[in-house]
Amino acid sequence: MTRSSSTDTKWFRRHPARGTARRRIVCLPHAGGAASFFHSWGQAFGDEVEVLAACYPGRQERFAEPCLDSMAPLADAVAEQLVPFLGLPVALFGHSMGASLAYEVALRLGDDHGDRLTGLFVSAREAPHLTTPRTVHLRTDEGLVAEAKRLGGTDSVLLDDPGLRELVLPALRADFQISGTYRASEPVPVRCPVFGYAGDQDSVSVADMREWSQVSTGGFGLREFPGGHFYLVAERDRLIRDIAGRIG
């Protein structure tokens, strides 16, 4: 698929379909995560699916840009930048903080573009109106790094090397602030099916994920995998097969 100037954007790293794209899936990373986390997903959905991995400000190619530290402006920007891609049906996948972001993006697409969404796929995160407030972003640098290591998902090389750690800490702190301060006031439904995924050893349980059913008007599904908060690394292939089966 040839890249179109109408859909070129710094907000998404694109993995074009090998054939003619008929649908897209947008992957929204966790706190401290980057588009590169989904690199191995790029060609995993078959010849007709284009994968877009969100590039948040303040990391990788956007390192020089200021980080966003609250949910609303991040969701506003992602939703706005996603509109040119809605010529094809789109599914949203978000892991941890990315799940909350995916929900907020789905709401913003709403009445104008909600019919283009084929599914909201959420992983390892409480339902938006039930998220637990956290103050990790107020910890010292050492405390922030300790929490990132506990959860996993951030390259330990970046966290262990003092020079590299200084480069990633601003984005990590901003993301933990988004994650720890976000909570929806009520469970506003989205206009597409919702599917939840959980690791059986994660602090975010299957029961927690089941509460996402309250924001779906188009059906709800739930699946548990072996593993902790980053079960999706070891279980990547099975997770992708499940998602691919649901988006068609």
C-alpha positions, 0 to 999 in steps of 0.5 A, spaced: 500 500 500 502 506 498 503 511 503 498 517 502 500 524 504 493 525 506 494 520 512 501 522 513 502 524 520 507 524 526 502 521 531 502 514 528 507 509 526 504 506 520 505 498 518 502 498 511 498 492 509 502 487 504 496 487 500 490 492 499 488 494 506 481 493 507 481 495 515 486 498 520 487 497 527 490 502 532 495 500 537 495 505 543 501 504 548 502 503 556 505 508 560 512 509 558 511 505 552 512 507 545 510 506 538 516 501 537 512 496 543 508 494 537 513 493 532 512 486 531 505 487 530 506 490 524 505 484 519 501 480 524 494 481 522 494 478 515 495 482 508 489 486 508 490 490 515 494 496 516 497 497 523 498 504 526 502 504 532 501 511 536 507 515 537 506 520 543 510 526 544 516 526 548 519 520 546 523 516 540 522 521 533 518 526 538 523 526 543 524 534 542 516 535 543 513 537 550 510 531 554 502 531 555 501 529 562 493 529 562 488 525 558 484 530 555 489 533 550 492 527 549 485 524 547 483 530 543 490 530 539 489 522 537 482 522 535 483 529 531 489 525 527 485 519 526 480 522 522 484 522 516 484 514 517 477 513 517 476 511 510 477 504 512 474 501 518 478 502 524 479 498 531 482 501 537 487 496 541 489 499 548 494 496 553 494 499 560 494 507 560 492 506 552 486 502 554 483 508 557 486 513 552 482 508 546 476 509 550 476 516 550 478 516 543 472 512 541 468 517 545 471 523 541 469 520 534 462 519 537 456 521 532 461 523 527 465 517 526 463 512 531 460 508 525 467 507 522 469 503 529 469 496 529 471 494 536 474 497 542 480 492 545 482 494 552 487 490 556 490 490 563 486 496 565 480 497 570 474 500 566 474 508 565 469 509 571 473 505 576 480 506 575 484 507 581 487 513 583 495 513 584 500 518 585 506 514 582 508 520 578 509 524 585 515 519 587 522 520 586 526 518 580 528 512 583 521 510 586 518 512 579 524 507 576 522 502 581 515 502 579 516 501 571 521 495 573 515 492 577 510 493 571 515 491 566 514 494 559 520 499 559 526 496 556 531 495 563 537 498 559 534 505 558 532 504 566 539 502 568 543 506 564 543 513 568 544 517 562 539 514 558 534 514 564 534 521 564 532 521 557 526 517 558 524 519 565 520 525 563 515 521 558 515 516 564 513 521 569 508 524 564 504 518 563 504 515 570 500 522 571 495 521 566 494 514 568 494 515 575 489 521 575 484 519 570 477 517 571 471 518 567 465 521 571 460 515 569 460 509 564 458 513 557 457 507 552 461 507 546 458 505 539 462 499 538 463 492 541 468 492 547 473 486 548 477 485 554 483 482 555 487 480 562 493 476 565 491 471 570 497 474 574 496 481 574 493 486 579 488 488 574 483 482 574 478 478 570 473 481 574 476 488 573 476 487 566 468 485 566 466 492 568 468 494 561 461 491 559 458 497 562 461 501 556 459 497 550 452 497 547 455 493 541 456 486 545 462 485 550 467 479 550 473 477 555 479 473 555 484 471 560 491 469 558 497 466 562 501 472 565 502 478 569 501 486 567 505 484 560 502 478 558 501 480 551 509 479 550 509 472 551 502 471 549 502 475 543 501 470 537 494 468 541 492 475 542 493 477 535 489 471 533 483 473 537 483 480 535 484 478 528 478 473 528 474 479 531 475 484 526 474 480 521 
